[in-house]
Amino acid sequence: MSPLFDLTGKTAVVTGSTKGIGKAIARALARHGARVVVSSRDEGRVEAARQELADEGLDVLGIACNVGRKTEVRRLIDESRRASGRIDILVGCASINPHYGPATAIPDETFAKIMATNVQSHLWLAQMVADEMRRRKDGAIIFVSSIGGLFGSDVIGAYCISKAAELQLVRNLAVELGPDNIRVNAIAPGLVRTDFARALWENEEGAAARIARTPLGRLGEPEDIAGIAVYLASDAARWTTGQTFAVDGGTSIAG
């Protein structure tokens, strides 16, 4: 393995990592040598994911956490640090989208819940790992956003608003934390075949239209997002911060 991508001796906490993109990222980081903490709201899914990755010979821990609750986020970070002694890499992948339809029709409580889970929780996570990373003068923070944060939508508008806010959060944190050699970047996937996006890709007409305007001619798979996460977590990206990487088969450049 190239030393540029070697994560041996590092600990990564990955939220929303019991399935889909999050689990693919957790697996890839572990395969490159990191100890990985997998997490989601459901304890059963956390244990199943932990066992699956452990059976592959990977170094993984599992800690359940609802990222919409600050006390649980604090417990996730504290327990991860107690178990491993350090947190070198933070990947925020947990998101929700409970509202399909115009943002003008979304109930207040639903919008607040989307923003709390998709944006506020990532700020909490960054705040909770920043001091440790500052002391070491080293750290990588990665948020999994969406190309939805780059466009308007009349179907998932509230979700897109939260993802745009997430991209600005990355830029701000990169400015604040950069002097201490902490890198903060975002991954913006296109339409990936996950349970989370099932309502979009199982719509045959909509999926066909998306594929037709995607230069690489297909929808994404969770594993398609894992490589960029390894890059951003590793020394290969040591001069990369504040950036958004669209991994979407070219959809966002096709007009």
Protein Blocks (a to p, Z undefined) as FASTA:
>chain_A
ZZklpcghiacddehilgcjllmmmmmmmmnopacddddfblklmmmmmmmmmmnopacd
dddddfkbmklmmmmmmmmmmmnopafbdcdfbdcdfbgcdfklpcfklmmmmmmmmmmm
mmmmmmmmmmmmmmnopacddddddfklmpccfklmmmmmmmmmmmmmmmmmmmmmmmno
pacddddddddddfklmmmmmmmklmmmmmmmgmnopacdfklmmmmmmmmmmmklmmgg
hiacddehhmmmnZZ
